[in-house]
Amino acid sequence: MGLSLDTFTEGAEVSQAFWRAAQEARARALQSARAGRTSIDATDRAKALALAAADTQLHRALVEAAAVRLMTAWEVFLGDLFAEFLLRRSAAFKRVWRLKRPVAIADETVELIVAQQRYPFQDFGKASDLLKRYLGDDLFGTGAHKIDVSPVQELVLVRNAVVHRAGRPTKQFRDKLGTRRTAHGYLTSRRPKGVLPPTQFERLLVGVITAAHALNTRAFQRPRP
């Protein structure tokens, strides 16, 4: 599988755990809200409604955490994949820097390259440029072999809207995805009946996982189709 993909998988599993916990919080909130509406005792009613409000807030926080954690897992994966490739395929470093003699790549060398690029893996465009420079222009494929990274690009917009809350990131998120919802509302919104995965978050989760597996395979594939 590769160490980079192992680490990504662990991060994606944490994201999924956040999502499951969010659904549990939502179920408790609904149950407490029903209890509050039907309770005769005023104290019990107030307590139930307070629990419902708390679990609703927790649900929102966990949904947003799931999206941010998935994005972080992807960014770490790109950095790990870059490092793993250079450490295993030093010829790529020789090609980029036009070196004639054999060269040994150390962790410090990779760290220096990343630092000089001002830590590009939080920006998908910069990350793509850096990866293609060292791993090859055909890394993301074309035609029938093109890796679908649109879920990743969409998740970037969602993550930015969560982290920055308002202003330009939220406007970009809404304009590019054609929604007036909040990031939380978008992630939890259901897709048409019968379409799987059922929610937007689960769709993004599957898409990002699929892209990571495809990219990891293609990175070390020789020759690439």
N, C-alpha and C positions, 0 to 999 in steps of 0.2 A: 504493500500500500504506500509506503514512504512516510517518513517522520512528519513531513509537512501536512499530509492528509490526516494522519493520526491526530495531530493537534487540532486541526480544523474540526474533525469529527467530535472531539471532546467538547469544543466550544459550541458546536451546533446542538449537542445533547443538552448542554446547560440552557441554551435558548429554548429548546423544547420543554425543559423542566419549568422554566418561567411561564411559558404559555399554558401548560397544564395547571400550574398553580393559579394562574389568572382565571381559568375556567372554574376552578373550585371556589375561588373567591366570589365570582359572579353568581354561582349557584347558591352560595350562602346568603348573598345580598338579596336575591329574589325571595328566598325562604323567609328571611327576616322581615322583608318588606310586606310579605303576605301576612305574617304574624302580626305586624304592626297595624295593618289595616283591619284585621278581624278581632284584635284584642279589645275586650271591654274595659279592662283596667287601664287607666291613664298612664300610670307609671310603667307598666309592662309595655304599653304601646310606644312610649317615648324611648324605652330601652331598645326595643326591637328596631325602631326606625334609626336609632343612632348606630346600631350594629350594621344595619343595611347601608348606611352612608359610609361607614368605615370600610366595609368590604368593597363597596363600589370604587372608592379611592384606591384601595389596594389592587383591585382588578386593573384599573387604568395604569398604575405604576408598573405592574408586572407585564402587561402587554407591551408597554413601551420598552421595558427592560429586555424583553425577548427580542425585539427588533434591534436594539442597540448591541446586544450581545452577539447576535448573528452577524451583524456588520463587522464587529470587532474580530470575530472568528475568521471572516473572509480576509480582512486586512492582514492579520497575523499569518494566515495561510499564504498569501502572496509573498510576504517577506521571507517566510520559511522556505517556500518553493524556490525563490530566487537564490537563497543561500545554499540550499541542498543541491541545486543544479550546478552552481559554480564550483562547489566543493567536489562534485563528482565528475564534472566536465570542464576541466581547466582550459581546454582548447578554445572554449567560447571566450574566455578572458583574453587569451592570446590573439584571437581574431579581432576583437574590438579594439585592443590596444596595439595591434600590429606588431606583436613581439615574435621573434624568431626562435628564441631559446625556450626550452621547457620552463614552466613556472609552477610553483607550488602555491595553491590558494589556501590562506588561513582564514579563520573566522574574522580576524581583525581587518583583513582585506575587504571582505564583504561588508563589514560594518562601516568602513571608510567610504565605500562606494555609495551606500545608502545615505550616510550622513551628508555627503557632498550633494546629493540630490534633494536634500532637505526633507528626508523621511517621506517619500512619495506615496506610500501605500495607503494613506488616507484619502488620496485623490485618485480615482480610478483611471482618469486620463493619463496622469503622470506615471502611475504604476504600469499601465499598458505599454507606454513608450519605453520605459526602462526594461521591462520584461522582453519586449520584442527586440530590443537592441542586443541583448545578450543571449536570449533563447531562440531568436529567429523571428523574422517578419511574419512567418506563417504560423506562429504559435496559436493564435485564436482561430485559425482555419478559415476556409472560404467555401461558398456553395453548400453542398450537402454535408461537408465536414465542419462547417462553421459552428463554433461554440456559442450558444445563446447566453449572452451575459446581460440581457435586458432586465432580468429579475434583480441582478446586482445593482445596475444603474438606478432602478426604481427604489431599491432599498436604501441607496445613498440619499435620495431625496427624502425618504421617510425618516431616516436617522437624523438628518440635519434639521428637519422640522421638529423632531422630538427634543434634540439637544438645545436648539436655539429658541424654540418656542414661538417666536413671532418674527416679524420683519421679513427680510429678503428670502431666507430659507423657506419660510412657510408659504410665501407667495410663489416661489419656484415649485414647491411641492404641489400646490393646488393647481397652478397653471399647467404644469407639464403632465400631471396625472388627470387633469380635468375633473377635479372634485372640489367641493366646498367643505368637506369634512375636516375634522382635526386628524392628526396622524393616528391617534387612538381609534377614532371612529372609522377611519379607512381600513386599518388593520383588522378590525373586528367585523367589518361589513361582510355580509354573505354574498356569495356568487349565485348566479341563477340556479334554480332548483335542479338537482340531479347532476350538477357540475362538480367534479372533484379536482383538487381539494376544495372543501366547502367555503373557506374564508380566504380573504386576501393575504393574511399573514401566512397561512399554511401553503398557499400557492407560492409565495416568495420563498418560503423555507425550502420547499421541494426544488424550486428553480435554482437557488443558490447552491444547494447541495449537489445537484446535477452538474452545474457549471464547474464546481470545484473538482469533482471526480474526473470530468472530461479534460479539464486543464492539466491536472496532475498526470493523467495518462499521456496526453499529447506532448507534454514537455519533454518526456524521455523517449518518445517514439521515434524510431529511425528505421526506414524513412517514414516521414509523415504523409498520410494520404491527403 
